[in-house]
């Protein structure tokens, strides 16, 4: 993740969905900080499915789907 962005780095996803708490620094623009988190998740092929903001510490919670979406496809031919 970003060098100045505080996230819960020690946690690993358990199951398909993962909630990541991100504390934003007041020293940089929020969109710049979040872009680093989004880029890191893209490398893992995670997909953002929700966001909760307005936390007292100025942070947000990002909700990730850690599995590749099937878009309704089945394994049948």
C-alpha positions as CSV (number, residue, x, y, z in Angstrom):
1,X,0.0,0.0,0.0
2,X,1.1,3.6,0.1
3,X,4.0,4.6,2.3
4,X,2.1,7.2,4.3
5,X,-1.2,5.4,4.4
6,X,-2.1,3.5,7.5
7,X,-3.8,0.2,6.9
8,X,-4.2,-3.1,8.8
9,X,-1.2,-4.7,7.0
10,X,-0.9,-7.7,9.3
11,X,-4.4,-9.0,8.5
12,X,-5.0,-11.5,5.8
13,X,-8.3,-12.2,4.2
14,X,-10.3,-15.1,5.6
15,X,-12.9,-16.2,3.1
16,X,-14.0,-14.5,0.0
17,X,-14.8,-11.0,1.3
18,X,-12.3,-8.7,3.1
19,X,-12.8,-5.4,4.9
20,X,-9.8,-3.2,5.0
21,X,-9.6,-0.2,7.4
22,X,-7.7,2.7,5.8
23,X,-6.7,5.8,7.8
24,X,-6.1,8.8,5.6
25,X,-3.2,11.2,6.2
26,X,-4.1,14.9,6.3
27,X,-0.8,15.7,4.6
28,X,-1.9,14.4,1.2
29,X,-5.0,14.5,-0.9
30,X,-7.4,11.6,-0.1
31,X,-7.7,10.5,-3.8
32,X,-4.0,10.2,-4.1
33,X,-3.7,8.0,-1.0
34,X,-6.6,5.8,-2.0
35,X,-5.3,5.4,-5.6
36,X,-2.3,3.6,-4.1
37,X,-4.6,1.2,-2.2
38,X,-6.6,0.6,-5.4
39,X,-3.5,-0.1,-7.4
40,X,-2.2,-2.6,-4.9
41,X,-5.5,-4.4,-4.8
42,X,-5.5,-4.6,-8.6
43,X,-2.2,-6.4,-8.5
44,X,-3.8,-9.0,-6.3
45,X,-6.9,-9.1,-8.6
46,X,-9.2,-8.0,-5.8
47,X,-12.4,-6.1,-6.7
48,X,-13.9,-3.2,-4.7
49,X,-17.5,-3.9,-3.8
50,X,-18.2,-1.3,-1.2
51,X,-16.9,1.7,0.8
52,X,-17.9,3.1,4.2
53,X,-16.5,6.5,5.1
54,X,-17.0,9.2,7.7
55,X,-15.2,7.4,10.4
56,X,-14.1,9.4,13.5
57,X,-10.4,8.9,12.7
58,X,-10.9,10.2,9.2
59,X,-10.6,6.8,7.7
60,X,-12.6,4.6,5.4
61,X,-13.4,0.9,5.2
62,X,-12.9,-0.7,1.8
63,X,-14.8,-3.9,1.1
64,X,-13.0,-6.3,-1.3
65,X,-14.1,-9.4,-3.2
66,X,-10.9,-11.5,-3.2
67,X,-12.1,-14.0,-5.8
68,X,-12.3,-13.4,-9.6
69,X,-15.9,-12.7,-10.6
70,X,-17.5,-15.3,-12.8
71,X,-20.2,-13.0,-14.2
72,X,-22.7,-15.9,-14.2
73,X,-20.4,-18.3,-16.1
74,X,-20.4,-22.0,-15.2
75,X,-17.8,-24.6,-15.8
76,X,-20.1,-26.5,-18.1
77,X,-19.4,-26.4,-21.9
